[in-house]
Amino acid sequence: MQETNKPPVLKMRIMIFLDLDNFRQSLSLRDRNRFFDFGKFQYFLISYLNKKFGFNSCEKESLVRCYAYTGEYTQNTLKKIKDFGLADIYKKRMQAQHKFFEIIKEFNFFEIKTLPLKCENNKIFQKGIDVRIAVDLVYHSFSDNFDIAVICSGDIDLIEAVKLIKNLGKRVILVSHPELVSKELKKEADLFINIAKLEEQELNEFSRIK
């Protein structure tokens, strides 16, 4: 009897939407002595989904792109700092950040998306990152650029975007620390990966001890 050729297993296309501030805090809450090793997390995540949850159609080739979102120091932001001591500190941070951005450009399928940092009362903070992530989630979903969206954030403002892309047939995986994620967003996700419960050897795959 002639064997029938089985159709190839289609790889699930994965896009990662990474709120750097939320993720750094999540990792710090899990182990404050660790640095996030950029460029490795996305591949750890694909392997983790495969091993822990049976996502057999997820391989390295499944990764479409990892977007990392963060606030960016700018000259206009620094001009609003009236305290000269703080201004000098923030200037050094801006220089370090720009060096970091240059390093990031060398990573495969990894892209930084920035918004200018805000300044009020000599305090610098980021704002609008969740909106930027929500817009990209919806855009890439309507463009059918992924099958699985991995969201590394916990902001409740993402909940409507998550509902929408699920209605478009996309799967949503949430990655965060339970102290940094809204209960409503966690319930809406198809799967929640709790950073607090990752084992040491798993942490070693995408982070390192200071």
HELIX and SHEET records of a PDB file:
HELIX    1   1 LEU A   20  ARG A   30  1                                  11    
HELIX    2   2 PHE A   41  PHE A   53  1                                  13    
HELIX    3   3 LYS A   60  SER A   62  5                                   3    
HELIX    4   4 GLN A   75  LYS A   79  1                                   5    
HELIX    5   5 PHE A   84  ILE A  104  1                                  21    
HELIX    6   6 ILE A  129  PHE A  142  1                                  14    
HELIX    7   7 ILE A  156  LEU A  158  5                                   3    
HELIX    8   8 ILE A  159  ASN A  167  1                                   9    
HELIX    9   9 PRO A  178  LEU A  180  5                                   3    
HELIX   10  10 LYS A  183  GLU A  188  1                                   6    
HELIX   11  11 ILE A  195  LYS A  197  5                                   3    
HELIX   12  12 GLU A  200  LEU A  203  1                                   4    
SHEET    1   A 6 PHE A 110  PRO A 116  0                                        
SHEET    2   A 6 LEU A  63  GLU A  72  1                                        
SHEET    3   A 6 ILE A  14  ASP A  19  1                                        
SHEET    4   A 6 ILE A 148  CYS A 152  1                                        
SHEET    5   A 6 ARG A 171  SER A 176  1                                        
SHEET    6   A 6 LEU A 191  ASN A 194  1                                        
SHEET    1   B 2 ARG A  34  PHE A  36  0                                        
SHEET    2   B 2 SER A 207  ILE A 209 -1                                        
SHEET    1   C 2 LYS A 118  GLU A 120  0                                        
SHEET    2   C 2 LYS A 123  PHE A 125 -1                                        
END                                                                             
